[in-house]
Amino acid sequence: MFETYILPVLMFAVMGLVAGILLTVVSKLFEVKTEPRTEEVNEALPQINCGACGDSGCGDYAKGRVSLVDTADAGDEEDMENAAGQGLCLINS
């Protein structure tokens, strides 16, 4: 009975536990860091990924807007306003 029922169940439980621990460790090692400003912009968008703005989705649009603002000269307020206003999302949330 032990070899027929209990041993296979214990083996599967141990393998599942090891796999879970291994997946957790690997996910922490290869975690992709994202910029918090990109996440804030992305949350403000409608999330329908229509492509009307010219980007493939709302996440790419948010990433592009943040990078435009980053590349604009921080001392020139007109450049900042132009960078922030380029490629506005055409869908209202």
C-alpha positions as a Markdown table, in Angstrom:
| # | Residue | x | y | z |
|---|---|---|---|---|
| 1 | Met | 0.0 | 0.0 | 0.0 |
| 2 | Phe | 2.8 | 2.4 | 0.8 |
| 3 | Glu | 4.6 | 1.8 | -2.5 |
| 4 | Thr | 1.3 | 1.9 | -4.5 |
| 5 | Tyr | -0.4 | 5.0 | -3.0 |
| 6 | Ile | 1.6 | 7.0 | -0.5 |
| 7 | Leu | 5.0 | 7.0 | -2.2 |
| 8 | Pro | 3.8 | 8.4 | -5.5 |
| 9 | Val | 1.7 | 11.1 | -3.8 |
| 10 | Leu | 4.7 | 12.1 | -1.7 |
| 11 | Met | 7.0 | 12.1 | -4.7 |
| 12 | Phe | 4.6 | 14.4 | -6.7 |
| 13 | Ala | 4.2 | 16.7 | -3.6 |
| 14 | Val | 7.9 | 17.0 | -3.2 |
| 15 | Met | 8.4 | 17.6 | -7.0 |
| 16 | Gly | 5.7 | 20.3 | -6.9 |
| 17 | Leu | 7.3 | 22.0 | -3.9 |
| 18 | Val | 10.7 | 22.0 | -5.5 |
| 19 | Ala | 9.3 | 23.3 | -8.8 |
| 20 | Gly | 7.5 | 26.0 | -7.0 |
| 21 | Ile | 10.6 | 27.1 | -5.1 |
| 22 | Leu | 12.7 | 27.0 | -8.2 |
| 23 | Leu | 10.2 | 29.1 | -10.2 |
| 24 | Thr | 10.0 | 31.7 | -7.4 |
| 25 | Val | 13.8 | 32.0 | -7.2 |
| 26 | Val | 14.2 | 32.2 | -11.0 |
| 27 | Ser | 11.4 | 34.8 | -11.3 |
| 28 | Lys | 13.1 | 37.0 | -8.7 |
| 29 | Leu | 16.5 | 36.7 | -10.5 |
| 30 | Phe | 15.2 | 37.6 | -13.9 |
| 31 | Glu | 12.7 | 40.3 | -12.8 |
| 32 | Val | 12.3 | 43.2 | -15.2 |
| 33 | Lys | 12.5 | 46.5 | -13.5 |
| 34 | Thr | 10.0 | 49.1 | -14.9 |
| 35 | Glu | 10.0 | 52.8 | -14.5 |
| 36 | Pro | 7.2 | 54.0 | -12.1 |
| 37 | Arg | 6.4 | 57.0 | -14.2 |
| 38 | Thr | 5.7 | 54.7 | -17.2 |
| 39 | Glu | 3.3 | 52.7 | -15.0 |
| 40 | Glu | 1.5 | 55.9 | -13.9 |
| 41 | Val | 1.0 | 57.0 | -17.5 |
| 42 | Asn | -0.1 | 53.5 | -18.5 |
| 43 | Glu | -2.7 | 53.4 | -15.8 |
| 44 | Ala | -4.2 | 56.7 | -17.0 |
| 45 | Leu | -4.7 | 55.3 | -20.5 |
| 46 | Pro | -7.9 | 53.4 | -21.6 |
| 47 | Gln | -6.0 | 50.0 | -22.0 |
| 48 | Ile | -7.8 | 49.0 | -25.2 |
| 49 | Asn | -4.6 | 48.8 | -27.2 |
| 50 | Cys | -6.3 | 50.1 | -30.4 |
| 51 | Gly | -3.1 | 51.5 | -32.0 |
| 52 | Ala | -4.8 | 54.8 | -32.9 |
| 53 | Cys | -1.9 | 56.7 | -31.5 |
| 54 | Gly | 0.6 | 54.9 | -33.7 |
| 55 | Asp | 2.0 | 52.7 | -31.0 |
| 56 | Ser | 1.3 | 49.0 | -30.7 |
| 57 | Gly | -0.5 | 49.4 | -27.4 |
| 58 | Cys | -1.0 | 51.6 | -24.4 |
| 59 | Gly | 2.2 | 50.3 | -22.7 |
| 60 | Asp | 4.4 | 51.2 | -25.6 |
| 61 | Tyr | 2.7 | 54.6 | -25.8 |
| 62 | Ala | 3.4 | 55.3 | -22.1 |
| 63 | Lys | 7.0 | 54.2 | -22.6 |
| 64 | Gly | 7.4 | 56.5 | -25.5 |
| 65 | Arg | 5.9 | 59.5 | -23.7 |
| 66 | Val | 8.2 | 59.1 | -20.7 |
| 67 | Ser | 11.2 | 58.7 | -22.9 |
| 68 | Leu | 10.3 | 61.9 | -24.9 |
| 69 | Val | 10.0 | 63.8 | -21.6 |
| 70 | Asp | 13.3 | 62.4 | -20.5 |
| 71 | Thr | 15.1 | 63.4 | -23.7 |
| 72 | Ala | 13.7 | 67.0 | -23.6 |
| 73 | Asp | 15.9 | 69.6 | -22.1 |
| 74 | Ala | 14.8 | 69.9 | -18.5 |
| 75 | Gly | 15.7 | 73.6 | -18.4 |
| 76 | Asp | 13.5 | 74.5 | -21.3 |
| 77 | Glu | 9.9 | 74.4 | -20.3 |
| 78 | Glu | 8.6 | 74.8 | -23.9 |
| 79 | Asp | 10.5 | 71.6 | -24.9 |
| 80 | Met | 9.0 | 69.8 | -22.0 |
| 81 | Glu | 5.4 | 70.8 | -23.0 |
| 82 | Asn | 6.0 | 69.9 | -26.7 |
| 83 | Ala | 7.4 | 66.4 | -25.7 |
| 84 | Ala | 4.6 | 65.8 | -23.3 |
| 85 | Gly | 1.9 | 66.8 | -25.9 |
| 86 | Gln | 3.2 | 64.8 | -28.9 |
| 87 | Gly | 1.2 | 61.8 | -30.0 |
| 88 | Leu | -1.8 | 62.3 | -27.7 |
| 89 | Cys | -4.0 | 59.3 | -27.2 |
| 90 | Leu | -7.1 | 59.6 | -29.4 |
| 91 | Ile | -9.4 | 57.6 | -27.2 |
| 92 | Asn | -10.9 | 59.2 | -24.1 |
| 93 | Ser | -11.0 | 57.1 | -21.0 |
